Amino acid sequence: MQRIPLLYLRAFASTPPARAAIARIVNGIRNLPWSVLPPTEERHSEAATERARQIEAALKRPNVGLEGSDTYSLFLSALISDLLIQNVAAVERQPGLGWGQPFWLWPVDPDRIRLNLEWTPQLQGIVPRYYDTGYGCSSESWQPLMDEDLFLLRFYASSHSINVPGPLEVAFKLIASWLGLMDFQQQTTSKATQEYMLDIGPAGQEELKAFREYFRASVLEEGQTPIIGTKDGGQGARVLKLGASTDDGLYLKYFEWLLRLIALSFSLMPRDMNITEHDNRATGEIAADTTFQFAVLPMGLTIFEGLNLGAVDFYSPGYVLQLSDTQPRDQLKEAQTSETLFESGIITQNEARLDVGKTSLGPQGDVFADGRRLGEEKGDEGG
């Protein structure tokens, strides 16, 4: 299959359906609660807890000096957009220089990056794994990047292709059809074209001018009932259709059908494209849950797994970046469930907080409702 040029994909990313789909997924992932946990054997260590807080802070402010990606939301948005548009995202990484910053992360345009096909794990640290091509520079000017300098994220993968089409490329022809239909609708409606034309039969210029003046002044302006007479056995005025006179003439059903398929390409629901016909509170909640499970969560797992392997565990082995919750639950029910589990002695205070999207309290929060600390059995004397 012939691939769509990246220039076209990026242009189509700004169209209303693509923008709505990308924004829906980006906003959903931004709201996912997450935390960084120390290695299991160091959960009671104040130093390990402090290190986890530093890693969280580094992810919330991943870089400096690159306008537009210096906060967690903007950095995340850049990665998700690249994954949805071209199925790959690139992140440059550097170790921190002290003062509590474990690492720095910058999003990189993946179109600039080329794989070194001669690289193998045995050559790590000896030959570059990637090259920064600098947008079409000659290969002699490519900048080598070692394995520790950059890592890639991919949304979909296959055994027969390095990079398979992403959601936007799958929806490309559908969006092109939607744009063509929208242009037709705009041309039909925005110019206020009359939907009909009157044929008054054989008439000279003077008669035609008189009829136009009569129709404009008496019918359109004064609202009089139009009455005309014919001559020479004529059959009277005829009405000729010029354009769309009803919604069917604007192909609104086809317009909606295209939006449904575009939503499907992004694993979204029609409701995410503002199609709410026959929708109610119950079906709305089901649609929101479906969008979360099939569009937001898979992309979120891709992002967080990539950041965990490429940054958190890479610079702080054993530390884990994990989502606090992967189920779309009602906030009140979620809080009630966590409260019940805590009061029953099943989970700790920290675990209850993480369940509702709150941050850990540190070692002092690793306690059960009866005062036991994490790792102690009932009946043990707490330290």
PERA-V355080 format. One record per backbone hydrogen bond with DSSP energy under -1.0 kcal/mol. NH is the residue of the N-H (numbers start at 1). CO is the residue of the C=O. Records with the same first field share a line. If there is no record, write none. Layout:
# PERA-V355080
NH=CO ; CO
This chain:
# PERA-V355080
9=5
10=6
11=7
12=8
13=9
14=11
15=12
19=15
20=16
21=17
22=18
23=19
24=20
25=21
26=22
27=23
28=24
29=25
30=26
31=27
32=29
35=322
37=320
42=39
43=40
45=42
49=45
50=46
51=47
52=48
53=49
54=50
55=51
56=52
57=53
58=54
59=55
60=56
61=57
69=66
72=60
75=71
76=72
77=73
78=74
79=75
80=76
81=77
82=78
83=79
84=80
85=81
86=82
87=83
89=153
91=151
92=106
93=149
94=104
96=102
101=98
104=94
105=62
106=92
108=90
112=109
114=131
116=129
119=116
123=120
124=121
126=123
127=123
129=145
130=145
131=114
132=143
133=112
137=133
141=138
143=132
145=130
149=146
151=91
153=89
155=87
168=84
170=166
171=167
175=171
176=172
177=173
178=174
179=175
180=176
181=177
182=178
183=179
184=180
185=181
186=182
187=183
188=184
189=185
190=186
192=189
197=240
199=238
208=204
209=205
210=206
211=207
212=208
213=209
214=210
215=211
216=212
217=213
218=214
220=215
221=216
222=217
224=218
234=231
238=199
240=197
242=195
250=247
251=248
252=247
255=251
256=252
257=253
258=254
259=255
260=256
261=257
262=258
263=259
264=260
265=261
267=264
268=263
272=269
273=270
274=271
275=270
279=276
284=280
285=281
286=282
287=283
288=284
289=285
290=286
291=287
292=288
293=289
294=290
295=291
296=291
297=292
299=295
300=296
301=297
302=298
303=299
304=300
305=301
306=302
307=303
308=304
309=305
310=306
311=307
312=307
313=308
315=311
316=312
319=316
320=37
322=35
324=33
329=327
334=330
335=331
336=332
337=333
338=334
339=335
340=336
341=337
342=338
343=339
344=340
345=342
346=341
347=341
349=367
350=365
352=348
353=349
354=350
355=351
357=354
358=353
365=362
366=363
367=365
368=372
371=368
374=366
376=373
380=377
